[in-house]
Amino acid sequence: MSIAFIDLQAQRRRLGGKIEAAVMAAVESGAWVMGPPVRQFEDDLAAFGQAKHALGCANGTDALILPLMAWGLRTGDAVFVPSFTFTATAEVVPWLGCTPIFVDVDPKTYNMDPQKLEAAIEAVKAEGKLKPRVVIAVDLFGQPADYPAIRAICDRHDMKLISDSAQGFGCTLNDAHPLKWADITTTSFFPAKPLGCYGDGGAVLTDDADLAEEMDSLRVHGKVVAKDMQGRTFDHDPKYLAMRIGMNSRLDTLQAAILIEKLKVFPEEIEWRNRIAARYNEHLAPHVAAVPHVIEGGVSVWAQYTIEHDDRAGLIDHLKGEGVPTAVYYPVPMHMQPAYQRFPQGAGGLPVTERLKDRVLSLPMHADLDEATQDRIIAAVASYKG
């Protein structure tokens, strides 16, 4: 029997009629765009994520651009991002004419290295050509970045902090979600994410009411919001008056209805994922160069389970022969990709990132991974003698 890398159908079968009933109720309502389930899901999401405000949007990439637009970033501004991440993290920065500065990662957690971040900021300030404005820290593979340290750096340099939790939504550090330290948390509901929908979707979470209102306007074509109504009267529906240049980034009602049901079981699924990861660590540690290391006090949601191996290519071929699928995140770091090679690197380059790209390998991971299947994967890894 073949092994799924991420078995999305197992969760669908487990939730069964609840998902189907939610979908049909949304369809029969006729409110297919920004219908009542969207507001309910936003409320549920805010409560889960320890946030005062949550707004759905079309995808995780739009979630990243919304706060940058709301803060008025423009040409001459610098945004500090890890290079060891998916394209979307840095992709949104040049959209506004800003410059991404690539920062190296911690060799154990793979998340942004605070010391390398501060060095990069100092170097940009010393050069004097760009203004440091924002740090985007990524919760890579599901675990939180070192937010206390990164927040302290942002405060010293008067910078905003985004938690890119596309892979890590639901992760905590000392029982707190990243929003305790970040100005905003963004996430993705791409189907393969720990909290995924059946299409595309994303969200932003913040405690800042003014920022939430600004992003609410921006996600719907710069629409009129409450603060715009003060001292004004309209002879027509105010939705036809654009107060700012926005975009079209709305979460579909169908996806919100699905996510309401998925969010109900998400805390339990996080526990299952951590049990699976702990079992992997216990049995694989003697057979690989490194098993995942989670920051002290951190709880990961394990979007991926990623090991290091001295002969990655050989292990991949061996596992393929054993029927075990694998994936490499990320074979080409951002700063080495053709579209991004022109952008600056942090002081001292990115040696950890460049080492990891040849060593990391992700194994099957999802909340419904049973022990018998996991044992097959563990045995396959252990049997490689290359």
N, C-alpha and C positions, 0 to 999 in steps of 0.2 A: 504493500500500500504506500502510495506517495505521501510525502510529508509537505504540508503547506508552510510557507515561510511566515505568513500571517493569515490565520484561518478566520476570515470575516464571516463565512457562512456558519461556522460553529456558534458564534454569538447570535446570529440571526435566528438560527433554529432554537436556541435557548430562550430567547425573548419572544419568539413565535408570534402568537396572536396579539400581543400588546403593541408591537410595531405595526402590524397590519391594521389593527383597529385605529391607531393614531393616524396613519396615512389616509385611511378612508374617511375619517372624520374631517381631516383637513381638506380633502378633495370635495367632500359634500358641502363644506361650509361656503365654498366659492370665493373665499378671501385668500387667494393664492399668493399674493405678494404682501408682506408685512401684516399678515393676519394676526388674530389674537394669540395663537401659539407662539409667535415671535416674542411678544411682550412677556408671556408667561415664562418662556425659556430664558429670556434676559434676566428676569427676576430670580429664577432658580439658579442661574449661572453666577450672578452676583453674590447670592447667599453662599453658594459652595466655595467660590473663590475669595471670600472675605473682602468683598468690594462693595462700595456704595452704589456704583453704576456699572452696568454691562450693556454693550450695544453689539448686536449681531451685524455682520457684513458678509460680503460675497465670498471671501476667501482669506486665508492667512496673510497673503501678500498685501492685500488692501488694508488689512488690520495694521500693518507696519507703516504704510504711507499716511494713514489718517492722522496720527499724532504729529508726524513731521510737517504735514500741511497745516495743522491747527497751530503749531508753534511758529509758523512763518519761516521755515528754513529756506535758504536761497543760496545762490552762488557765493562762494567765499566761506561758507560754513563747513566744518569738518564733523563727520560722524564716525565714531570708532566702533569697529565690528570685528569679530573673529574671522579668520580666513577659513578655519576648519568648520564649515557649516554649509547648509544648502544655499543656493544662489539667491533666494528671495531676500535673505537678511541684508545683503549689500545692494541688491538690484534696485531697491526703491530709492536709494540715496541719490544717484545721478539723475533720476527723474526730475528732481527739483534743482538740478544744477549744483548740488553739493558734492563734496569729495569724501568717499569712504577711505578710512585709514585702517589698514589691516593689522590686527594685533594677534600675537601668539597665544597659545593655550597652555594650561597646566598639563604636565605630562601624565598625571594620574587620572584626573577627572575629565580631561579634554575640553573643559570650559575655559573661558577667558581668564588669563593670568593677570591678577590685579597689579602685580609689580610691572609687568610688561605694558599694561594699560597706562599706568602713570608715567612711565618713561616715554611712551608714545605721545601723550598729551604734552609733556614738557618739551619734547622735541618740536612739536608743531608750534607751540607758543614761542619757542626760541627763534624759529625760522621767521615767524611773523607774517606769513602769507595767508594763512587760514585761521578762522576763529573756531576753537573747539566748542561745540554746542550740545552734542548728544552722544551717549554711549548706548549701544544695543548689545546687551548680554544675552547669550543664547543658552537655554536649558537643554544642552545637547544630549541626545539619546534618552532624555526623560528625567535627568536629575538637575537640581537647582545649581545655578552659578554661585560664586562666593559673594552674595549680595551685600552683606555688611561691609566688606572691604571695598567693593565697587561703589556702593553708595557714599562711603566716606570720601573716596576720590572725587566723585561727582560733586559733592558738596564743597570740597576744597577749590574746585575749579569752576564752580557755578554752572554746572551742566545738568541737563535732563538725563534720566535713565529709563530706558525701555527694557522690559523683560520679554524677550522673544521666546514665548513658551509654546510654540507650535508643536514641538515634540514633548514638552514637559508639563503641559497644563495638568494641574492636580498634584504636582510635586510640592514638597514643603521643606523648609529649613527651620529647625527648632520649632516645629508645629505651626509655622507661619507660611502663608503663600508668598511668592515673590513680591506681590504688590505691597507688602509691608515696607519694602525698601524702594521699589521702583515707582516712578511717576505713572506708569501705565504698563499693564500686561497685555500682550497680544497672543492670540492663539489661532490654530487652524483646526477645522473639522474635516479635513481630507479623510477619506474612508480608512486609510491605513493608520491614522493617528490613534492613540489610546482612547480618546473620546472623538469618534469619527461619525460622520453622517453618511448618507447614501448618495452623495454627489460632492459639491464643493460648499464650503462655508467657513466663516471665521468670526472672531469677536475681539473687542477691546474692552478692558476692564480698568476702571480708575476710581479713585476717591475724590477727584477734582470735579465738582459739578459744572464749572465753567468749561473745562476741557471736554467733558462728556457732551455738553450742549453744542459746542463748536463741532465736534466730530459727528454728532447726530445730523447737523446741517450738511456737513461736507459729504456724508455717505449718500445723501439724497439730493444731488444736484445743487447744493448750496441753499437749500430751502429755508424759509423763514422759521425761526424757532422763538421761544418765549421772549428772550432778551431783545429780539428784533422788533417785537410788538410794542415795546414801551414807548409811549408818546406818538404812536403812529395809528392811523386808521386805513383800512383798505376797502375799496369799492368792489373788489373781486376776491376770489379764493386766493389766500396768500401763498398757496403752494406754487402759484404761477409767477411768483416774484423771487428771483435769485438774489440773495444778499451777499453771496460770496461764490467764487468759482469752485464748484464741487465735483463730484463724480457720481456714478451709479453703482452703488455697492450695498445691495440689500440682501439679507438672509431670507431665502424662500420659506414660506409657511410650511411646506412639506418637510423640509430639513429640520426646522425648529420642532415640529411635532415628533419627528424621529428622535431628535436629541433630548427632548424632555424625558422620554422613556429610557434612553441610554444613560442619562445623568443619574437616574434613580439607582442604578446598579453600579455606577462608576466607583464609588468608594470600596465596595466589595471586590471589584475587579482589580483595583490597585493592590489590595491585600494579596490576591491570587498572583499577580505579577511579581510581587516581592518574594513570595514563597518560591515561585519558579526560579527566579534569579538567584536566590540563596542556594537552591539545590544545584543549579548550574555551577556556581562558584565553588561549592564544596567538592564536587566531583571532577571539575575541569582544571582546577588549580595545578595539579601535578603534571598536566599534559600540554599546557600552553605557556607562552611567555608572560602573559598577564591576563587576569580576569578583571572585570570592571571594579573600579574603586569609587565609592560614593562619598562625597564630602561629609565630614563629621556633623552629625545632627540632621543630615539630609534624608529624605525619603524620595526615591525615584519612582516614576510611573513606567519606566522601562519600555519606552517606545522602541528601542532596539537593545539587544543584548550583544555587546561588542567585546571581543577578545583581541589580544595581540598574539602573533605567531611569527617565529623566525623564518618560516618557509610558507608564507601565505599561499602562494600559487600552488605549491604542491598539496597543501591541505585542501584547498578548494577543489582540485581535481579528484583527490581521494574521496571527499565528501560527496561530490557529484556521483561518483561510482557507487556510493553507498545509499543513494537516493535522498541525500540531505541537501536542501537548498541553502544557499548563502547569499550575502550581499556585501558590497564594500561601500561604506559611507566614510570618507569621500575620497575617490581615487585621484581627483584633481582639486586641490584647495583653490579657494576663490582667487588668491593673488597670482595663481599660475594659469588661470583661464584666459583665453585670448581677449575677451571683452574687458577684463579687469587688470591686466598686467600694467597698465599705465598709471594705476593709482598707488599712492605711497604705502610703504610698510612701516610698522613700528620700529623704533630704535633697536638695532641688533638683529633685524630680520625675523624670520619665523622658523627657526630650526626644529622646534618640537613638531609643528604642523607638518613640515616637510618629511620628518622621520615617520610620523604616524601614517601618512598616506600610503606607505608601502607595507604596513604591518597590521592594520586593523581589519577585522572580519566579523560580520554580524551573523548570528545564528538564529534559527526560528524562535520567535517570541510573541506570545499573545496570551490573553487571560485564560483561554480554554485549552492550553497545551497540557495534555494529560501526562502522567508519570511514565506510562509505557512508551509513549512516543518520545518523551524527553530522554528516557534511558537509551533508546536507539540512537539518538543524536550524540549523547555523551559517549556511548560505546564506539561510535564511528570516529569521533575526534580522538579518543584514547588509542584507537588501533592504528593511527597514523604514525609511522616510525621514520619518516623522512627527515 
